[in-house]
Each structure stands twice: as structure tokens, then as C-alpha cells.
Amino acid sequence: QAVVVVTVCTCAGNQSSAFAIMLHLVWHYVILTAFASVLGEEQGNETQDNATQYYFTPPEEYESAWIKCVKGVCKGSNASRVRAEGPHFTAYVYYDLPEWSYDKRVIFTSYVQPMPDDCESPNDCDGRTGGNEFDMVETGYVGFNNTWFINDHMRCETKACNAQKCWNGKVPGCSWEGGPCKQGDYNGCNVQKDPDNMPDPCTWTDVQNGFSMCTQSAALDPMKQDFTKLSANAYLDGETGVGLWNFIPKGAVTAVNNQRAFAVGTGDGKRWGNRWIRLDLTLKDDLMWYSYSFFEPKPINDTSAKITSKQEFGLKSAKGKPTFDSATPHYWIFTLWQYEYEFAVPVNKVWDSMRYLHYYVVQDPLHNDTTSHMVQLAQELPDSDAVEELMKNVPNALPVLLTAASIVMAAFLTVSFVVFRWRRATGRQLLAMSEDDVDKECPPLQE
């Protein structure tokens, strides 16, 4: 119960007492109402506040691989692999390179692959040999936004074309069985968008567009492309591509080349290099779930870096095939290597440079992840026992506080009415009081 005690002094010497009492009551009313409002919000958000929240920090330790490019040729470390238990896999990667040296031909990869005990090398049992493979990062397959076509007859005499080289003036072309010399895009190949339904003699290039294979090549500057996108992919029993996956996009992720790849954007418009990226892969039943947490670009040992973007997507097997084989060991694979274009002609060589792939594998991401930290909410901070007990009982006090606030407000209105009537009835008398009356003592206040 809430008890409000009202005392009013009507002596002339203390005529301001009533006004002071009103101010006192208003103050209590404001305080109680504000506190009750806060408690109401706390009670309404109780479920949300109780949800455990986490944040990630870059790892303090890591391993490294490297590649060195000299006069257009890049050589370096062999593939690095780290055993990991599934079905949830977590790793951190940092692709370390000079800002001026980004090049689509120098590839960073990070992926998960099951490897039976008799598989000596990842290439011996990967997705291209009939196995499973879950590619989380490949840096050179997507992001070609500045390419063009040139006339080229370098493939005329291959088995695929079976033609003879020819020239029409200074324009190279191919001739079949002594026929006319054909050049360029003579069959509308450059407008094709479906890699699996290309008219003869069109072919899909390795820079993601259609061209006339015998009489054209794609051309590009591999250093002037989009480096805010990474490529992801998956193989199940050696199969990949359209018709095999139900694609579940979430964030800046798009399907490329009939779902043979998925372009994952960094989300903040910044390049994928010189920043930590947390990679999470979950394999469950017939589902693969890919998650990318991009930290802000900072030096590798700066653990204060914060996550600026998170991108996710899922692939569900259209055939219902299981994605995780608990009987087969799984490994994280990290590689750096140089790619040679098959259907494209670069305008320059790879510049002399050093590149590093730093990586850290979280062995038990669900139970022992030193890079994952629980958010300490305000009510969980160290405090006295009394405050902790109050926090436990605060929601139950809300009705009492609201009742007390109502009573205080009612008392305030009553006092205001009494004082108003009193001032009207006695106003003239107060003005005519003698000095003796003013100096009189106010009688003791009664409850």
C-alpha cells in the first residue's frame, strides 16, 4: 500500500508553505512516473534482453602461406591443410598483399574438403574427381567488370575448331574447307547469357562471358577488376551447377554461371584483402550454410578491428543428398596459386610482389572459441547484492509504483484546489494584516 501524508499550514507568516508542498508533490510524481515507465520498458523487453549476444575479435595467433611473383611467374607454398571436426567449421583468413598488386590471376582459396585416409593430396579426392568439396573462397573466378573482345585465330587449328588460319586484310580469322575467312563474332556469341545453352560455335569464357571460340578471345586488365567480390561453390559427389542446388540467398550474394559459383560481396564496398574474414560453414542433412564476417581493414595484428559486414547464403541439395559424412576426416585447405587464362588475353604480366595467406582454424567453434565473446549487458555488470536483488524484483514492483504515482497526483490536485479557494477567500484579509499577525508562529503541523 502507498500512504500519502498531506500537511498544510495556513498561517500568514508561512503562506508560501502550501506552494512548497505542491512543488514537493509534483517532484515525487515526476520521479515515480519516470521510474514506472522505465520498468515498463524493461518488462516489455525482458525476453529480448535475456537473449545471449556475442561478438568476434580477430585471432591473436595464426599460420601463414606465401607466394612470390617475379617477371610474371608466381611460385610459393604448397597447399596447407588443417584437420577439423564437423559438422560446423570455422576459420579466419587474412589475404595480405600490397594495395597496388591486386590481380585476378593470383588466387587465394579457402575451403573445406573431406579426405579419406588413403587420399594423399587434396587434388586426388576433390570435387573434380567425384568427391565432395565446399569452396568458401576463391578470389579469381568472379568480379570481371571490365572486359572486351578481340579478333584472334590462335585456336583455328585446334581439334575443337578444325579450321585453317586466314586473314581478311589485317583482321585474323578462320576458314573451313577453303570457305570464306570468318572473323570476330560471326554467330552472335557475345550476347549469350546461358553457359549451358550456347549455340555452335559459341563458348563461355573464363572471364564470365560468351564469345566465338575459334575467331575471338576475351581481353582484360586483370588488375582493373572488381575486388569486392569473392567466389564460393560446392561439389557433392563430383557434381555442381544448375539443377543441383536450391539457392537460399541472404545479403550481397548472387549466383554466377548457372550456380557453378556464387559471388559474395564484402558488403561495405571495400576490397577483400588486408582484413580478417571469419568463415563459418555448417553441414546438416542436405543443407550447406555459408557465412562470412568481414572485419574492417586493419593491420593483421590489430585485434581491435570490428566486423563491418556479414553475408550468408545456403545451398540445399535438390536431390536430398547428405552433405556431411561423419566417417570421413575433414580438412580446411588453404592455397595460393597463379592462374593462366584459357580464353582470355591479359594486357600485362603479374607485377613483382609478395603475397601471404594467414589463417587460423577454430577447432571447437561451438564450445571453445577464443575469438567469440559474450556481450556483457548492463544488468549483468558487477554490483552490490541489494541492487541485484532489486533487479530481480523490479518487474513485480511496477503495479505498486503506478498506484503510488496516481495517489500523489490526486493529492496534488486536491491541494491545488484547496489553496486556490483559500487564496480567493482570504486574499483581502492577508493584505490588511498587521505586523504582529505576520510575526506569529505557525502552529505545529498535524498529520
Salt bridges, closest charged atoms under 4 A:
GLU85 OE2 - ARG83 NH2 3.89
ASP96 OD2 - HIS358 NE2 3.11
ASP103 OD2 - ARG105 NH2 2.76
GLU133 OE1 - ARG128 NH1 3.63
ASP196 OD1 - ARG260 NH2 2.54
ASP226 OD2 - LYS229 NZ 2.94
ASP237 OD2 - LYS321 NZ 3.30
GLU239 OE1 - LYS319 NZ 3.38
GLU239 OE1 - LYS321 NZ 3.25
ASP268 OD2 - ARG275 NH2 2.46
ASP280 OD1 - HIS88 NE2 3.23
ASP280 OD2 - ARG278 NE 2.88
ASP286 OD1 - LYS316 NZ 2.90
GLU296 OE2 - LYS298 NZ 3.87
ASP302 OD2 - LYS298 NZ 3.81
GLU312 OE1 - LYS250 NZ 3.25
ASP364 OD1 - HIS367 ND1 3.28
ASP369 OD2 - ARG278 NH1 3.04
ASP437 OD1 - LYS440 NZ 3.48
